[in-house]
Amino acid sequence: MINQSVPENAQMKSQDVQANLQLVNTYASIMKSPGLLEQVSKKINNKYTVKELTDMIKINSTSDSQVITISVEGEDPKEIVTIANSIVQSFKGEIPKIMQIDNVYILAKATFDKDAPAVKPSKGLLLMVAAALGVIIGIIIMFIRHLLDNSIKTADDVEALLNLPVLTIISEIKEESVFTKNKRSGSRRKRGR
């Protein structure tokens, strides 16, 4: 939470509150500034560059509020907590020098919760999307193959294409039936002798 200091005997006016609200965006920009993020990078032993930290950090403020929320996304939860707390501490140390504001309060520090579920990627959602896409793509491929198939499959197809009557149909002979017929005829010959 950020607000301007008010002398003890003075009353805070609505204009002061409105000015503080308008400055929240400025504070958010300062939090993502290269100078501040360079300090944070040094605190975490330069594991992330300023550019990587900028991409990991999201700063939000609710409308009509002087509260700023910092969200950090990354792979290692413990590092994320360290980064979020380092940003707040660096900001709290630098903002009095930059904006002459001495009333910066940390409402809640980032904490590590080992039981907290991962925010991204949502495995359940990814599985559902992948399954749905697999079914849709399979149906599309099947439909296209059916449309492009111009092979002759039945006697009716021959009559329709050639305008000639079908005189006979030779059924498909499977290898299994040939072997079984040969075995039967061989056993009959032996019995007949």
C-alpha positions in Angstrom: 0.0 0.0 0.0 1.4 3.4 -1.0 0.2 6.8 0.2 1.7 10.2 0.9 2.6 11.2 4.4 0.2 13.6 6.0 1.3 16.0 8.8 -0.3 15.1 12.2 -2.5 18.2 12.4 -3.6 18.3 8.7 -6.6 16.4 7.3 -6.3 14.2 4.3 -8.4 15.7 1.4 -10.1 13.7 -1.3 -7.8 15.4 -3.8 -4.8 13.8 -2.0 -6.4 10.4 -2.2 -7.2 10.9 -5.9 -3.6 12.0 -6.6 -2.3 8.9 -4.8 -4.6 6.7 -7.0 -3.3 8.3 -10.1 0.3 7.7 -9.0 -0.2 3.9 -8.7 0.5 3.4 -12.4 3.8 5.3 -11.9 4.7 3.1 -9.0 4.0 0.0 -11.0 6.3 1.3 -13.8 9.0 1.9 -11.2 8.7 -1.6 -9.9 9.4 -3.0 -13.4 12.2 -0.5 -14.1 15.6 -2.0 -15.1 17.3 -0.3 -12.2 15.1 -1.8 -9.6 15.1 -5.2 -11.3 18.9 -5.2 -11.5 19.0 -4.9 -7.7 16.6 -7.9 -7.5 18.8 -9.9 -10.0 21.8 -9.3 -7.8 19.9 -10.4 -4.7 19.2 -13.8 -6.4 22.8 -14.1 -7.6 22.0 -13.0 -11.2 20.1 -16.2 -11.9 17.7 -14.2 -14.0 18.4 -11.3 -16.3 16.5 -8.0 -16.1 14.6 -9.0 -19.3 13.6 -12.4 -17.8 12.4 -10.8 -14.6 10.4 -8.3 -16.5 8.6 -11.1 -18.4 8.0 -13.0 -15.1 6.5 -10.1 -13.2 2.9 -8.8 -13.4 1.9 -5.8 -11.4 -1.8 -5.1 -10.8 -3.8 -2.6 -8.8 -7.5 -2.7 -8.2 -9.4 0.3 -9.4 -9.8 3.1 -6.8 -7.3 1.5 -4.5 -3.8 2.4 -3.4 -2.9 -1.3 -3.0 -0.5 -2.8 -5.6 -0.3 -6.6 -6.1 2.8 -8.2 -7.5 2.5 -11.6 -9.2 5.5 -13.6 -10.3 5.4 -16.7 -12.5 8.2 -19.2 -12.8 9.2 -22.8 -12.4 10.7 -22.9 -8.9 8.2 -21.8 -6.2 10.9 -21.0 -3.6 12.7 -18.7 -6.1 9.4 -17.0 -7.0 8.7 -16.1 -3.4 12.3 -14.7 -3.1 11.9 -12.7 -6.2 8.5 -11.2 -5.2 9.8 -10.3 -1.7 13.0 -8.8 -3.2 11.0 -6.6 -5.5 8.9 -5.2 -2.7 12.0 -4.7 -0.4 13.9 -3.0 -3.2 10.9 -0.8 -4.1 10.4 0.1 -0.5 14.1 1.2 -0.2 14.2 3.1 -3.5 10.8 4.9 -3.6 11.6 7.5 -0.9 14.6 8.6 -2.9 12.7 8.8 -6.2 9.3 10.1 -5.2 9.7 11.5 -1.7 7.2 9.1 -0.3 7.8 7.5 3.0 4.6 5.7 3.6 5.1 2.4 1.8 3.6 -0.5 3.7 3.9 -4.2 2.9 0.5 -5.7 3.6 1.5 -9.3 3.0 4.8 -10.9 2.1 5.0 -13.7 -0.4 5.1 -17.1 1.3 6.0 -20.6 0.1 3.1 -23.1 0.3 4.3 -26.6 -0.7 0.7 -27.8 -1.1 -0.3 -25.0 -3.5 -1.2 -26.4 -7.0 0.8 -25.1 -10.0 -0.9 -22.2 -11.8 0.5 -23.1 -15.2 0.2 -25.3 -17.1 -3.1 -26.7 -16.2 -2.6 -30.4 -17.0 -6.3 -31.2 -16.8 -7.3 -28.5 -19.3 -4.4 -29.4 -21.6 -5.5 -33.0 -21.6 -9.1 -32.1 -22.4 -8.1 -29.7 -25.2 -5.7 -32.4 -26.7 -8.4 -35.1 -26.6 -11.0 -32.8 -28.2 -8.5 -31.7 -30.9 -7.6 -35.4 -31.5 -11.2 -36.4 -32.0 -11.9 -33.4 -34.3 -8.8 -33.9 -36.4 -9.6 -37.6 -36.7 -13.1 -36.9 -37.9 -11.9 -34.4 -40.4 -9.2 -36.8 -41.8 -11.8 -39.6 -42.0 -14.3 -37.3 -43.8 -11.6 -36.1 -46.3 -10.5 -39.6 -47.0 -14.1 -40.7 -47.6 -14.6 -37.7 -50.0 -11.4 -38.4 -52.0 -11.9 -42.1 -52.2 -12.8 -43.0 -55.8 -12.1 -46.8 -55.7 -14.5 -49.4 -56.9 -15.8 -51.5 -54.1 -19.1 -53.2 -55.2 -20.7 -54.6 -58.3 -23.0 -51.6 -58.3 -20.0 -49.3 -58.6 -18.9 -51.2 -61.7 -22.4 -51.0 -63.3 -22.6 -47.3 -62.5 -19.2 -46.4 -63.9 -19.1 -48.6 -67.0 -22.8 -48.8 -67.8 -22.4 -52.6 -68.3 -24.1 -55.4 -66.5 -22.0 -57.5 -64.1 -22.0 -61.2 -65.3 -20.3 -62.8 -62.3 -18.5 -62.0 -59.1 -15.5 -63.8 -57.8 -15.4 -63.7 -54.1 -12.2 -63.0 -52.2 -10.3 -66.2 -51.3 -8.5 -66.0 -48.1 -5.3 -68.0 -47.5 -6.7 -69.7 -44.5 -9.6 -71.2 -46.5 -7.2 -72.5 -49.2 -5.0 -74.3 -46.6 -8.0 -75.8 -44.8 -9.4 -77.1 -48.2 -6.1 -78.6 -49.1 -5.8 -80.4 -45.8 -9.3 -81.7 -46.1 -8.8 -83.0 -49.7 -5.5 -84.5 -48.7 -7.0 -86.4 -45.8 -9.9 -87.7 -48.1 -7.4 -89.1 -50.6 -5.6 -91.0 -47.9 -8.8 -92.5 -46.6 -9.9 -93.5 -50.1 -6.7 -95.5 -50.8 
